[in-house]
Each structure stands twice: as C-alpha cells, then as structure tokens.
Amino acid sequence: MFLHLGGLVLGRGIERLLEAFSTVRDNKHLTFIGSGVLESKISPLTLKYKNIHLLESVPSWQVTSFATEADLGLCLTEDTCLNNRLSLPNKLFEYLMAGLPAVVNDLPEQRKFVEKYKCGWVLSDSDDLSDFLRDLSLKDILEKKRGAEKVCTELSWEKEVEPYLRIFKRNVLS
C-alpha cells in the first residue's frame, strides 16, 4: 500500500502517481488521504482501477495512526519554485514517524535527508515511476523501514527539547 497524505493539489506529483498506478495493477495499491481540487480527477479513477483509492481527510492528530496502515509514503513535491525546491515537507516527517519509508523527488534537501537516514528512495523527473513500482520488492521496503525507524529515534522531541531549551534560555534570559 502506497500512501499520499495531504492536499490533492497541483505540484504534488498526483498526476504522475495516477498515471503510474493505472499501469501497475498487481498487488500495488495507491491510497490518497486528503482533499483538494484534484479530487475530481482521482475519484473516477477509483472506479476504473481497483488499486487506486481515495479517503477523506482525517484530523491532524490521527494522520500518523492512519499512515501506519500503509507500507510506503509518497512525497513527490514538484520543483516548481524555490520554496518547493528547498522544502522538507511535514508529509515526509509524518510518513517517517509512522515508520514508513518515503519516495521523494530529487530536490536537494529531501535528497540529503533521505540519503543520510537511508529512509527511502529519490526519483528524478526522468525516472519512470511505473518501472520503479514494478521493480520494488517487499525486501526493499523492509530495508528502508529500518532507516525510517532510525529517524524516529534520532529526531524525537525527547532528544530535541534540551538543545532547544538551551538556545531559548540563552536568548531570552540574556
């Protein structure tokens, strides 16, 4: 199960996902959780293809628990502006906190992060998503899940709070 969380809007690689999953019909399913202008494009395809699904948005506090039901998160932010190019989207961290490895586009900060933690795959615009999906094995996913788990242990609030408080105290109390 492949998951796309969040706004169903332009610039998130949704058209690319729909095209790929409409050709990959074996046991690979794409689920969208969210809402937006592209719902009208996704809905008819859920009737045409048994492996494409659309669920309503969920409250922010339930996102991670819903995400744990998937095997892999999709974060295909398109390189349309500097903001996107340099982003580390919340969606990426929601996937990782749910224990899911992620597929990201080849954007500099996302590439650095995914490669550092070995928590997913980086695809370029020229990579064929359908080929990637066909070649992807459960073994590959399980290997990258270990990287996602590493992110959870290294970037937890419990580890981040002390340095944050030191900086805050130094700047506010001085």
CORDA-V766887 format. One record per pair of residues at least 12 apart in sequence whose ideal C-beta (glycine too) atoms are under 6 Angstrom apart, sorted by the first residue. I is the first residue (numbers start at 1). J is the second residue. D is the distance in whole Angstrom. If there is no record, write none. Layout:
I;J;D, I;J;D
This chain:
1;29;5, 1;70;4, 1;71;5, 2;30;5, 2;72;5, 2;74;6, 3;31;5, 3;70;4, 3;73;5, 4;32;5, 4;74;5, 5;33;5, 5;91;5, 6;34;5, 6;91;5, 7;34;6, 7;36;5, 8;34;5, 8;36;4, 8;38;4, 8;39;5, 9;36;4, 9;37;6, 11;78;5, 11;80;5, 13;76;3, 13;78;6, 14;38;5, 16;129;6, 18;45;6, 20;129;4, 20;130;5, 20;133;6, 21;51;6, 21;52;5, 22;49;6, 23;130;5, 24;130;6, 24;133;5, 25;51;6, 28;133;5, 29;51;5, 30;52;5, 31;53;4, 32;54;5, 33;55;5, 34;57;5, 35;57;5, 42;54;5, 63;94;5, 64;97;5, 64;98;5, 67;98;4, 68;98;5, 70;100;6, 71;141;6, 72;100;6, 72;101;6, 72;141;6, 73;95;3, 73;100;4, 73;102;4, 74;103;5, 75;89;6, 75;91;5, 75;92;5, 75;102;5, 75;104;5, 76;105;5, 77;105;6, 79;107;6, 85;107;5, 86;109;6, 88;109;5, 96;119;6, 96;148;5, 96;151;5, 99;148;5, 100;148;6, 101;119;5, 101;120;4, 101;144;3, 101;145;6, 101;148;5, 102;120;4, 103;120;6, 103;121;5, 104;122;6, 106;122;5, 106;124;4, 117;147;5, 117;150;6, 117;151;5, 118;147;4, 119;144;6, 119;147;3, 119;148;5, 119;151;6, 120;144;6
